């Protein structure tokens, strides 16, 4: 397994576990529009796949209708949402930013619009604007895991891992007081999982494992730190150490994750060439049973296997 494949496995499984149990959500309003591989620039809007030229013309006409309404009523939220959805259908991410900004301003108690605004700005490579939107959300709610995960990911994209780690560590420092004042404000284990993920991404494996060990002490029935630690160990080539953790994670995990974890267990099992059987040509010299009692069948069956020649 290449280093790239290992990192991909780490990302997939840690993110899957976080998405399912931390409460992170994929914003349905944006659909697939914000998940393109190629950023959309303001000078080159890209229509969504499957939209014909005729459909595009209809959607653009409808968008103009909403724009006329907003000229008369700039705070008409029905028109703002309609315009937003149409621009997303057209693949016009830059054009979606203006209605998102207004909706975020008009609905400060609803973090979804602020989160979508940050994602949209990130999509058009306005990283400063995206960071500002994420930080604004976190100022009002430091336990907003969507915003926290988004800002951490943005900082990592900018090759600022120390800033990402500092953000998470500061959040953990805030947690005790915040949760005392209002229980449940910050999900400590969720933040720790993200922290461990960042350490792992930076190949700071000992620190990642330390974080996961700490989570295990807090909740012995949580499969996520077991899985995360096992993946880090696999990344280091320590399959023997990873296997029992994966088995424990599989036992604790909900059914929808068992197949994926069991696949990792299979990958951790030794291959036939690595099995502990004596290598061909390494048998002991023949000797008579009388002169060599060690050569009895009983002794041969209990003898340790020949060390592997290709193990790492």
C-alpha positions as a Python dict, from the first residue, in 0.01 Angstrom:
ca = {
    (1, 'X'): (0, 0, 0),
    (2, 'X'): (144, 337, -101),
    (3, 'X'): (169, 637, 130),
    (4, 'X'): (-100, 813, -75),
    (5, 'X'): (-338, 520, -30),
    (6, 'X'): (-272, 509, 341),
    (7, 'X'): (-346, 878, 381),
    (8, 'X'): (-666, 834, 179),
    (9, 'X'): (-781, 553, 409),
    (10, 'X'): (-703, 769, 710),
    (11, 'X'): (-908, 1057, 572),
    (12, 'X'): (-1204, 846, 464),
    (13, 'X'): (-1252, 654, 784),
    (14, 'X'): (-1186, 938, 1024),
    (15, 'X'): (-1420, 1166, 835),
    (16, 'X'): (-1688, 896, 812),
    (17, 'X'): (-1674, 840, 1186),
    (18, 'X'): (-1689, 1211, 1255),
    (19, 'X'): (-1975, 1277, 1017),
    (20, 'X'): (-2185, 1003, 1172),
    (21, 'X'): (-2135, 1062, 1539),
    (22, 'X'): (-2021, 1419, 1584),
    (23, 'X'): (-2323, 1576, 1422),
    (24, 'X'): (-2159, 1728, 1117),
    (25, 'X'): (-2404, 1773, 831),
    (26, 'X'): (-2374, 1816, 458),
    (27, 'X'): (-2577, 2123, 371),
    (28, 'X'): (-2857, 2006, 140),
    (29, 'X'): (-2912, 2350, -6),
    (30, 'X'): (-2584, 2346, -196),
    (31, 'X'): (-2620, 1986, -311),
    (32, 'X'): (-2326, 1895, -529),
    (33, 'X'): (-2257, 2251, -639),
    (34, 'X'): (-1988, 2310, -379),
    (35, 'X'): (-1823, 1972, -420),
    (36, 'X'): (-1657, 2015, -757),
    (37, 'X'): (-1288, 1940, -792),
    (38, 'X'): (-1224, 2255, -996),
    (39, 'X'): (-1303, 2592, -833),
    (40, 'X'): (-1547, 2813, -1020),
    (41, 'X'): (-1421, 3163, -1092),
    (42, 'X'): (-1637, 3472, -1117),
    (43, 'X'): (-1541, 3516, -1482),
    (44, 'X'): (-1621, 3158, -1580),
    (45, 'X'): (-1946, 3031, -1430),
    (46, 'X'): (-1988, 2660, -1493),
    (47, 'X'): (-2342, 2523, -1548),
    (48, 'X'): (-2430, 2215, -1347),
    (49, 'X'): (-2399, 1883, -1527),
    (50, 'X'): (-2719, 1780, -1701),
    (51, 'X'): (-2862, 2130, -1752),
    (52, 'X'): (-2938, 2182, -2119),
    (53, 'X'): (-2913, 2518, -2292),
    (54, 'X'): (-3294, 2543, -2301),
    (55, 'X'): (-3317, 2466, -1929),
    (56, 'X'): (-3041, 2713, -1859),
    (57, 'X'): (-3234, 2986, -2040),
    (58, 'X'): (-3545, 2911, -1834),
    (59, 'X'): (-3351, 2916, -1507),
    (60, 'X'): (-3181, 3244, -1596),
    (61, 'X'): (-3519, 3399, -1677),
    (62, 'X'): (-3655, 3287, -1342),
    (63, 'X'): (-3348, 3430, -1169),
    (64, 'X'): (-3411, 3767, -1335),
    (65, 'X'): (-3763, 3759, -1194),
    (66, 'X'): (-3629, 3714, -840),
    (67, 'X'): (-3376, 3992, -899),
    (68, 'X'): (-3658, 4231, -996),
    (69, 'X'): (-3843, 4143, -675),
    (70, 'X'): (-3527, 4207, -472),
    (71, 'X'): (-3480, 4547, -632),
    (72, 'X'): (-3813, 4647, -476),
    (73, 'X'): (-3780, 4435, -161),
    (74, 'X'): (-3409, 4370, -89),
    (75, 'X'): (-3491, 4173, 227),
    (76, 'X'): (-3753, 3944, 76),
    (77, 'X'): (-3624, 3609, 199),
    (78, 'X'): (-3843, 3402, -28),
    (79, 'X'): (-3690, 3575, -329),
    (80, 'X'): (-3340, 3546, -181),
    (81, 'X'): (-3376, 3173, -129),
    (82, 'X'): (-3527, 3127, -474),
    (83, 'X'): (-3243, 3320, -637),
    (84, 'X'): (-2988, 3122, -437),
    (85, 'X'): (-3129, 2788, -546),
    (86, 'X'): (-3144, 2891, -911),
    (87, 'X'): (-2786, 3014, -914),
    (88, 'X'): (-2674, 2689, -763),
    (89, 'X'): (-2864, 2493, -1027),
    (90, 'X'): (-2682, 2702, -1288),
    (91, 'X'): (-2349, 2629, -1123),
    (92, 'X'): (-2301, 3001, -1061),
    (93, 'X'): (-2127, 2982, -723),
    (94, 'X'): (-2001, 3343, -732),
    (95, 'X'): (-2357, 3456, -806),
    (96, 'X'): (-2483, 3261, -506),
    (97, 'X'): (-2262, 3454, -265),
    (98, 'X'): (-2466, 3778, -264),
    (99, 'X'): (-2799, 3617, -162),
    (100, 'X'): (-2612, 3401, 89),
    (101, 'X'): (-2455, 3708, 249),
    (102, 'X'): (-2796, 3871, 283),
    (103, 'X'): (-2958, 3557, 421),
    (104, 'X'): (-2676, 3514, 673),
    (105, 'X'): (-2718, 3875, 787),
    (106, 'X'): (-3097, 3846, 812),
    (107, 'X'): (-3079, 3516, 1003),
    (108, 'X'): (-2794, 3547, 1257),
    (109, 'X'): (-2955, 3278, 1473),
    (110, 'X'): (-2940, 3029, 1185),
    (111, 'X'): (-2577, 2917, 1132),
    (112, 'X'): (-2653, 2724, 814),
    (113, 'X'): (-2640, 3031, 594),
    (114, 'X'): (-2310, 3143, 743),
    (115, 'X'): (-2166, 2798, 689),
    (116, 'X'): (-2282, 2786, 327),
    (117, 'X'): (-2140, 3133, 272),
    (118, 'X'): (-1800, 3018, 400),
    (119, 'X'): (-1811, 2712, 176),
    (120, 'X'): (-1906, 2918, -128),
    (121, 'X'): (-1626, 3167, -70),
    (122, 'X'): (-1382, 2884, -25),
    (123, 'X'): (-1503, 2734, -352),
    (124, 'X'): (-1420, 3052, -544),
    (125, 'X'): (-1080, 3073, -374),
    (126, 'X'): (-1174, 3364, -149),
    (127, 'X'): (-991, 3205, 142),
    (128, 'X'): (-980, 3519, 353),
    (129, 'X'): (-1353, 3565, 313),
    (130, 'X'): (-1416, 3199, 394),
    (131, 'X'): (-1198, 3215, 706),
    (132, 'X'): (-1379, 3530, 818),
    (133, 'X'): (-1717, 3361, 776),
    (134, 'X'): (-1605, 3052, 968),
    (135, 'X'): (-1457, 3264, 1250),
    (136, 'X'): (-1774, 3472, 1273),
    (137, 'X'): (-1973, 3154, 1329),
    (138, 'X'): (-1725, 3031, 1590),
    (139, 'X'): (-1728, 3363, 1776),
    (140, 'X'): (-2095, 3321, 1847),
    (141, 'X'): (-2077, 2944, 1890),
    (142, 'X'): (-1728, 2799, 1953),
    (143, 'X'): (-1877, 2450, 1957),
    (144, 'X'): (-2013, 2467, 1602),
    (145, 'X'): (-1840, 2159, 1465),
    (146, 'X'): (-1927, 2231, 1103),
    (147, 'X'): (-1752, 2568, 1122),
    (148, 'X'): (-1464, 2426, 1325),
    (149, 'X'): (-1405, 2143, 1080),
    (150, 'X'): (-1438, 2383, 787),
    (151, 'X'): (-1186, 2632, 926),
    (152, 'X'): (-942, 2354, 1019),
    (153, 'X'): (-964, 2217, 665),
    (154, 'X'): (-909, 2564, 521),
    (155, 'X'): (-601, 2621, 737),
    (156, 'X'): (-458, 2286, 629),
    (157, 'X'): (-517, 2377, 264),
    (158, 'X'): (-312, 2690, 331),
    (159, 'X'): (-33, 2476, 479),
    (160, 'X'): (-92, 2622, 826),
    (161, 'X'): (-112, 2310, 1044),
    (162, 'X'): (7, 2491, 1356),
    (163, 'X'): (-277, 2741, 1321),
    (164, 'X'): (-522, 2452, 1285),
    (165, 'X'): (-382, 2280, 1593),
    (166, 'X'): (-390, 2605, 1789),
    (167, 'X'): (-754, 2659, 1698),
    (168, 'X'): (-849, 2312, 1823),
    (169, 'X'): (-642, 2340, 2139),
    (170, 'X'): (-795, 2680, 2218),
    (171, 'X'): (-1141, 2532, 2166),
    (172, 'X'): (-1062, 2254, 2415),
    (173, 'X'): (-944, 2514, 2667),
    (174, 'X'): (-1276, 2695, 2633),
    (175, 'X'): (-1475, 2376, 2674),
    (176, 'X'): (-1471, 2336, 3052),
    (177, 'X'): (-1610, 2683, 3125),
    (178, 'X'): (-1847, 2682, 2828),
    (179, 'X'): (-1991, 2345, 2924),
    (180, 'X'): (-2020, 2451, 3288),
    (181, 'X'): (-2219, 2757, 3187),
    (182, 'X'): (-2426, 2573, 2927),
    (183, 'X'): (-2390, 2194, 2921),
    (184, 'X'): (-2324, 2051, 2578),
    (185, 'X'): (-2189, 2372, 2426),
    (186, 'X'): (-1868, 2206, 2306),
    (187, 'X'): (-1842, 1835, 2227),
    (188, 'X'): (-1497, 1768, 2374),
    (189, 'X'): (-1455, 1421, 2225),
    (190, 'X'): (-1553, 1545, 1880),
    (191, 'X'): (-1294, 1823, 1896),
    (192, 'X'): (-1032, 1575, 2017),
    (193, 'X'): (-1108, 1347, 1724),
    (194, 'X'): (-1046, 1633, 1483),
    (195, 'X'): (-726, 1719, 1673),
    (196, 'X'): (-603, 1363, 1640),
    (197, 'X'): (-685, 1368, 1271),
    (198, 'X'): (-472, 1680, 1219),
    (199, 'X'): (-181, 1523, 1406),
    (200, 'X'): (-212, 1213, 1190),
    (201, 'X'): (-223, 1421, 871),
    (202, 'X'): (105, 1582, 978),
    (203, 'X'): (260, 1239, 1048),
    (204, 'X'): (280, 1327, 1418),
    (205, 'X'): (165, 978, 1496),
    (206, 'X'): (265, 958, 1863),
    (207, 'X'): (66, 1271, 1941),
    (208, 'X'): (-233, 1142, 1745),
    (209, 'X'): (-224, 814, 1933),
    (210, 'X'): (-197, 1002, 2263),
    (211, 'X'): (-517, 1190, 2180),
    (212, 'X'): (-699, 871, 2090),
    (213, 'X'): (-581, 698, 2407),
    (214, 'X'): (-718, 988, 2608),
    (215, 'X'): (-1057, 956, 2439),
    (216, 'X'): (-1064, 583, 2517),
    (217, 'X'): (-1023, 662, 2884),
    (218, 'X'): (-1323, 892, 2867),
    (219, 'X'): (-1550, 645, 2688),
    (220, 'X'): (-1447, 283, 2655),
    (221, 'X'): (-1749, 206, 2434),
    (222, 'X'): (-1674, 463, 2165),
    (223, 'X'): (-1549, 283, 1855),
    (224, 'X'): (-1408, 596, 1690),
    (225, 'X'): (-1079, 633, 1880),
    (226, 'X'): (-1015, 260, 1845),
    (227, 'X'): (-1064, 283, 1471),
    (228, 'X'): (-861, 602, 1440),
    (229, 'X'): (-570, 463, 1640),
    (230, 'X'): (-574, 141, 1439),
    (231, 'X'): (-559, 333, 1114),
    (232, 'X'): (-262, 534, 1239),
    (233, 'X'): (-87, 212, 1334),
    (234, 'X'): (-164, 64, 991),
    (235, 'X'): (-22, 375, 831),
    (236, 'X'): (300, 302, 1021),
    (237, 'X'): (296, -58, 903),
    (238, 'X'): (208, -193, 1249),
    (239, 'X'): (-64, -432, 1138),
    (240, 'X'): (-21, -669, 1431),
    (241, 'X'): (-89, -387, 1677),
    (242, 'X'): (-375, -251, 1469),
    (243, 'X'): (-565, -578, 1433),
    (244, 'X'): (-701, -616, 1791),
    (245, 'X'): (-807, -250, 1791),
    (246, 'X'): (-992, -299, 1465),
    (247, 'X'): (-1164, -608, 1601),
    (248, 'X'): (-1275, -414, 1910),
    (249, 'X'): (-1392, -126, 1691),
    (250, 'X'): (-1591, -367, 1475),
    (251, 'X'): (-1761, -512, 1783),
    (252, 'X'): (-1859, -167, 1909),
    (253, 'X'): (-1944, 2, 1579),
    (254, 'X'): (-2296, 31, 1439),
    (255, 'X'): (-2378, -217, 1166),
    (256, 'X'): (-2331, 30, 879),
    (257, 'X'): (-1957, 51, 954),
    (258, 'X'): (-1878, -311, 1026),
    (259, 'X'): (-1809, -410, 665),
    (260, 'X'): (-1562, -126, 620),
    (261, 'X'): (-1383, -204, 943),
    (262, 'X'): (-1379, -576, 870),
    (263, 'X'): (-1217, -501, 536),
    (264, 'X'): (-939, -324, 722),
    (265, 'X'): (-907, -628, 948),
    (266, 'X'): (-862, -850, 643),
    (267, 'X'): (-597, -615, 510),
    (268, 'X'): (-417, -642, 843),
    (269, 'X'): (-404, -1022, 835),
    (270, 'X'): (-74, -1175, 723),
    (271, 'X'): (-61, -1292, 363),
    (272, 'X'): (14, -1658, 287),
    (273, 'X'): (376, -1568, 214),
    (274, 'X'): (397, -1410, 557),
    (275, 'X'): (234, -1696, 745),
    (276, 'X'): (436, -1850, 1022),
    (277, 'X'): (534, -2174, 844),
    (278, 'X'): (892, -2301, 809),
    (279, 'X'): (1051, -2177, 492),
    (280, 'X'): (1131, -2434, 227),
    (281, 'X'): (1486, -2560, 254),
    (282, 'X'): (1526, -2473, 622),
    (283, 'X'): (1440, -2813, 774),
    (284, 'X'): (1680, -2957, 1027),
    (285, 'X'): (1929, -3226, 919),
    (286, 'X'): (1802, -3580, 939),
    (287, 'X'): (1900, -3778, 1247),
    (288, 'X'): (1784, -4097, 1406),
    (289, 'X'): (1518, -4083, 1679),
    (290, 'X'): (1755, -4255, 1917),
    (291, 'X'): (2035, -4004, 1877),
    (292, 'X'): (1812, -3697, 1852),
    (293, 'X'): (1502, -3703, 2075),
    (294, 'X'): (1424, -3348, 1967),
    (295, 'X'): (1335, -3484, 1626),
    (296, 'X'): (1023, -3663, 1750),
    (297, 'X'): (693, -3563, 1591),
    (298, 'X'): (581, -3413, 1920),
    (299, 'X'): (886, -3194, 1936),
    (300, 'X'): (852, -3090, 1573),
    (301, 'X'): (489, -2984, 1622),
    (302, 'X'): (580, -2756, 1912),
    (303, 'X'): (889, -2603, 1757),
    (304, 'X'): (864, -2230, 1679),
    (305, 'X'): (829, -2136, 1312),
    (306, 'X'): (1125, -2022, 1112),
    (307, 'X'): (1153, -1638, 1124),
    (308, 'X'): (1013, -1468, 817),
    (309, 'X'): (1272, -1353, 570),
    (310, 'X'): (1064, -1078, 414),
    (311, 'X'): (901, -921, 717),
    (312, 'X'): (951, -559, 787),
}
